[in-house]
Amino acid sequence: MSRLHGAVLSAAAAGTLLLFGVPTICAEEVVYLLNQSEVRGSISSCNTDGELTVKQDKRQTSVLIEEVTQLLFRPKPPIRTRSPHQLMLQDGTRIPGTLQALEGGSVRFQWGQRTLALPLIAVRAIGLTTGTRWLNLVRRSTRPYLEPADKAKEPTPFTNIRLAQGQLEHDGERTALSAVHGIHFPRISSSRPSNAGWYARLMLDTRHVVIGLLHDLTAEHLQITTRFLGRVRLARKAAWKIVFGPKPDSGNWGYTLVAASGGKKVLLLDHSGETLWSIEKLQKPHDVDLLPHGSLLVCEYQTGRCRQLTRDGRTLWEIEGLRNPIDIDKMANGNVLVSEFSAGRLVEYTPAGKKVWSWEGLKYLNEADVLSNNRVLVTESGNHRVFIANRITRKILWHYDKLKWPMDADLLPGGNILITDNQARRVIEVSRAGKVVWEYACRDPYEADKLPNGNYLIVEKEQERVIEVTPDKRIVWKARVNHPVAATRY
């Protein structure tokens, strides 16, 4: 056990946290299985071999936890409970309570009847605004920073911070708690606990989350061991549902930003597929990119415009009069590169809408990525090809044309190209020599990314889902979305 892990477990009083009260069992509970079937009844217990027992009228059914994707204890999602503050740990655990102290590299937080004392290295974020709005967790930063309560203001980086007399003292400045929506700390990797058990995401009735290894489940209580809180014991009535896996070594428990053309919105999903926030009433959004300070670049295919939006949907700038904009990329010089599908045109614009450069005469242009050395990776659906060209001379440097209406292409770190081959119903990874080194068959693939863990994030529009697939073609994560067309994992 590492020094950090041991210190954190001792901070949890070297025992079991007992929370909430006497349990009551729902009459109707549901066990969802990997084969997409379900078992309804009363979940009574789980033995040490991972065999789950479900009572159904006068008989009992047994299933193995390794075959289970989710346990649902409540028929409907509970209403999110308001709490003064929220604490998010590096492993994704999110709990309600009250911030009591913040000083000297540690935090003290009141959760139910228990006071938690944790080192700051265990903390990902602290939410300080009462209500349902959660933090902007997808902003990447190597420095800690304050997220202001006023959405129009920029984040404030800090080096040192402490809570004193109801105010935050940071780097010689003082800020009232009411002016801060959240305190963010750099994200670190989080390994799973070493104890035996089943990796699970436990969602509470308050819609908060405890992530760890489930190793005890009875009709009265359950126990889950987390990396930072040790063993937590809860009454069954405190649990809303349990989502099993994906394991940290097979699935990426990050945040997924999705453009939903059918739902006319962009939304951020957590690792269980729950929506953390969304911007709605968009006109057929076809692409969305997250910028460093949390604002978004969005293509609206139907209305012919591209916009930069704040998280609450406020327009910072927009470019109008485009012909079916389908893809937008932020360039290093601050301009944007826009692909106009029906116009067959690739255009560089300033944020003020001034045209700087264009390449016309392409046939049904679907996407273009800016590469180094004045190169661009183009997906030209009408000519069933993907190519890399010099942006200045327009000389084609590499191409692959054994395709049927490609929708998306990405240059991977090793030099291979990941291609979404829509009408051939496949996603392929191709070497520069033109050899297909990986292939996944799926219906109506619209976009694909290769994730840092080696898995593939694939958008299936007509199937109305986003999936994460391992190199050996196992689905380890999926989310239902109304006609998704683009997705990015953060």
N, C-alpha and C positions, 0 to 999 in steps of 0.2 A: 504493500500500500504506500502511495506517495505521501510526503509530508503534508501537502495541501489536503489530500483526501482525508488523512487521519485527523487533521485539525478541524476540518469541517464536520466530520462525523462526531467528534467530541463536542463540538458546538451544539450539536443536536441532542445534548444531554446523554450521549452514549446509550440511548434506549429507544423506545418506541413513542412516537407522537400520537396521542389519543385525541381525536378531534370529534366534535359534534356529539349527538346524543344517541338515544335508543333507536334502533332501526325499525323501519316498517318495510315489508316486502311488497312490490307491485304484483298484481295478479297476472299481468301479461308482460313477459320479458322475451327478448328475441336474441337468438344466436345466429349470426351471419357467417356462412362458410365460404371457403375459397372457391368451391364449385358453383357459387352464386345461389345456392339453396339456403333455406333458413329453417330453424327449429324454434317453435314458440312454446312457452310454458313458464315454469318458475325455476330459475337457476339456483340450485341448492348448494352445490359444493364443487371443489376441484381437488383431487388427490395429488400426492407427490409425483405421480407418474404423468401428470398433465391431462388427466381424464376428467372432463367436465360432465356433471350430471344435471339433466334437465327433467323436472317433473311435469308430466302431461296427463292430466286427469288421473286415471288409475294406473298409469304405467310410467316408466322412467326411460329416458334416452341418454346414451353416453356418446360424447364426441371428444376428440383430442384437440387440445388448445392449438396445436400446430396447424390444424385445419380450419381454425377460426380467424376471421378478420376483425370481427367486432361483436361486443356484447352490449345490448341496449337494455337499460333498466327502466327507462321512462318512455312512454309513448310519444311525448312531445318535448321539444327543447324547452328548458326552463327559461324564465326571464332573467337576464343578466342582473346580478345583484350589485348595487352601488356600494363602494367602499371608499374610505378616505384616500387610500393609496394602493398601488399594486407593485409587486416585486417579481421580476423575471430573472431567473438564474441562467447560467451559461448553458445548461442542458435543456433549456426550453420550458422548464417548470415555471408556472405563472400562478401566483397566489395573491389573495386580497388581504388587506390589513392596514396597519398604520406604521409609518416610519417614525421610529423613536430617537435614533441617534445615527450620526454619520460623521466619523472622525477617526483619524489615525489608521487609515487603511482597513476599516471594518464598518459594518452596518448592523444596527439592531432593529428588528422588525417584529411587530406584534401580529401573530396569525392565530385567530381564534383565542384560545386560552393559553397559548404558548408563545414565549418570546424567543426568537431566533437570533443568534449572534453569529455572523458570517463574515469572512474576509471579503474585501471588495473584489478580489480576483474571481470569486464565485458568482458575482453579480453581472448580469448583462444590462439591465435597465431598471429604473425605479420610476413608476408613473405617479405623478403628484396631483393630477386633476381628477376630482370626483366626477364620475359619470361613466358612460359607455365608450367614449372615444379612447382608442388604444394608441400606443406610441408608433412613431414612424420607424419601424424596426429594420427597414431595408436600406437605410442610408449607410454606406460604407465609410468607415473612418478608423484610422489607426490611433486617434487621440480621443480621450473622453470629451463629451460636450453636453451642453444644456439645450434641450429642445424647448423653445419658448411657447407659452400658451397662445400668444398671438401668431397665427399661422403665416402672417405676412412677413414676419421677422426671420432673419437668418439664425442658424444655430450658433452658440457661443462655446468655442473650445476652452478647456481649462486644464490646469496642471494639478492643483491641489483643491480640495473641497471639504467643507465641514458644515454641519447643521448647528446653528447657534441662535438661540432666542427666536425661533420661528423663521429664521432667514438662512439662506445659503451664502456662505463666505467662500469666495473662490478667487485666487490670484489677486488679493487686495481689493476685490469688489464685493458688494453685498447685493443679493437679489431676493426679493420676497418670494416665498413658496408659491403664492398665487400667480406669479408671473412666469412660472416654469411648468411646462406640461410634463417633462420627463428628464431624468438624468441618465445619460448613456455612457457605457464603458466599452472599450474594444472587445470584439468577439474573439474567443479562443476556442480551440477544438475541445470537444467534450466526449471522452470515452465512456462506454457503458460501465455500470458497476460490475464488480468481479463476482458477485454472489450468483448462485444458481437461481434461475427463474425465467419468466417470459417477458421479453421487452414489450412495454405497453405504454400507451398514452391514456391516462385516466382523466376524464373530464368530469368536473364536479357539478353539482346542481347550480352553483353560482356562475357556471361557464368558465371557471378558471381550470388550470391544468396542472397535473402532477405527472412527471415522466420518469420512468425507471423500470425496475424488474418486479413484476407481480409474482408473488410466491405463496400467497394464501388467499383463498376465496371461499367463504362459507355463506350460509343463509343470513348470518348476523353481521359479519364484518369482512373486510379485505385488508391485506397488507402489501405495501409496495416499497421497495428499497430504492432510494434515489442517490445520486452521486453526492449531493451537497447536504441533504437533510437527514440522511441515514434512513432508518426504517420508519415508515409512516403507517399508522393503523387507523382506519376509518370505518365508521358505521356504513352499512350498505345504502342507507337512505341518503347519504351524502354524495353518492355517485350517480351520475347521469348515464355515462356510457364508457366503455373501454375499447380503444382501438389498438390491435396488436400489430407490432412491426410498423414499417420495415426496420430491420436491424440497422444499426449505424454503419455496418460494413457492407450492406446491400442496398440501402435506400437513403436518400439524402433528405434529412428532416429540415429543409429550409423553407423559404417563402417563395411562392410562385405567382408572378405577375402575368395576368391573362387578358387578352383582348377578346371579348365575346361579341361577335358580329350579330348573332341572333338576339342576344340579351341587350344589345345597344349600350354596352358599358365595358369598362375595364375594372378589374377587381384583383385584389391580393388575397391569395389563399394560404393558409398555414398547412402544416404537414398532415393534417387529417382531412383537408379539403374544405374546412370552414372558412367563410369569407371574413377577413379582418376589416376591410374597407372596400368601397367601390365608388366610381364616378359614373353616374347613370345619365340617361337621355342623350347619349351620343348617337350620331348618325352612321351606323355601320362601321364602327372602328375596326381597322384592319391591321394596325401595328401600334405597339406602345413600347416606349423605352424609358427607363428610369434614369434621371440625371443625378449628379452627385449630391445636390442639396435637397433632393426629395421631390422635385417637380417632375412632370411627365411630358414626353413628346408623343402626340397621338395623331394618327392618320385617320380621317373620316372619309371613307371611300365614297359614300353616297352624296355628300354635300360638296365634295371637291376641295377640301381644305385640310391643312395641317396646323396644329396648335400646340403651344406649350401651356400646360395647365398646372395649377397648384393642386394639392391633395383634396381640397374642397371644391374643385371644379372651376376655379376662377381662371380666366384666360389672361396670360401674360403677353403673348403675341400670337398672331395667326397669319397664315398665307392662304389666300382664297383664289378661286378661279382655276383650280387644277382639274385635270381630267382623270378621275378615279385614282387618287393617290393611294398606293398600296403598301409602301414601305418608306421609312424615314430613319436616317442615321445622323447622329451628331458628329461633326468633324472636329479635328484638333484646333482649327482656326476659329471655332465658334459658329460656323455656318452649318447648314443641314443639307444632306443629300437626299433628294426625294425621287422615288420611282413612280412614274405615272403610267398605270397599266394600259389603258386603252389608247393613250397618245403614243406609247412606245418611246417614252422620253425619260432620260435621266438628267436631273437638273440640280445644280448647287445654288442654294438661296442664302441670302443673309436673313437674320431674324426680322429685318424690316421688309422682306419680300422682294429684294432686288436680286435679279438673276445674274449669277457670276459666271457660270459655265453650264453647258448642256451637251448632251449626246442624243441626237434624234435618229429616227429611222429604225429603231429596234421593234421587234414584233412581240406584242403582249409581254411587256416587261413586268416581272413579278417582284424582283428584289435585287438590290446591289449593296455590297459591303465595301467600305473603304479599307484598303490595305496599305502597307508601307510602300515607299518608293514610287509614289504616284500610280499605284496599281488599284484596280477595282475588280471585285468578283461579281459577275453578273449572272442572274438567272433569267434566261429569255425563254419563256414558255412557248411562244408561237413557233420558234424554230427548234424546239425540243432539245435545248442545249444549255450547258453551263460553261462559262469561260472566264479566264483572267486576262485582262488587257491593260495596257498602259493608258492612263487617262488622258495624257497629253497627245500622244501620237495615234492612239486608238488601235495600236498593233496588238493583235491577239497573241498572248504568250503561252496559253494552255487552254484546252477545251475538252469537253466530254459530251458526246451527243447520242449515246445509246440509251435514250430516255424517251418517256412519253409524258409530256406536259409537266416538267419540273416546276416546283413551287418555291423552293428554298434551297440555299447552299451556304455552307459555312466552311471556312478554312480552319482546320484543326491544328493544334500546336506542333504535331509531328509532321505536318505538311500534307496529310490526306485531306480530302474534301468530303463533307457529309452532305448528301443530297436527298431531298424529299421528292420522290418520283411519283407524282400524284396518280396519273392514269394507269401506271404500271402497278399501282397499289403496293408500294414498297418504300422503305427508307434504306439507303445504301451508303457505305463508306468506301470511297474509291481512292486508290493510290495515285500518285502523279503519273505512273506508268499506265493508268487506265484499268487496273485490276480491282475488282470488287472484293474487298477484304472482310466486309460484314454486310449482312442483309437482313431486314426484318419485314415480313409481309403484314400488311394491315390495310383496312378499308379507308379510302379517302384521307391519306396523310396530308397534312397541310403545312406543317413546319416541324423541324427537329433540331435539337441542340445536343451536343455531347457534354455531360456534366463532369466536374472535376473528379468525382469518384469513379469515372469510367462508364457510368450508365448513360442511357439516352432518354431525353425528355421529348415525347412525341405528341403532337396535336392531331387528333382525329376529329375533323369537323362534323361529318354526318353521324358519326358514332356518339357525338356530343360528350367527348371526354378528353382529358389530358392524362397521359400515362408515363410512367418511368419504367424503362426496360433495362435489364442487365445485359451484358455482352452475350450470355447464354440464353437470352430471349425470355427471361422470366419477368412478369409484371410485378414490381414490388411497391408501386404506388399508383393511385389513380384518383381523379376527381371529375365529377359530373359538372359540365358547363354547357350553357345554351349556345351551340354552334361556335366553339372557340376557333380562332384563326391564328393566334400567336401566343406564345408562352415563354417566359424566361424565369429561371430559378436564381434566387439570391440567397 
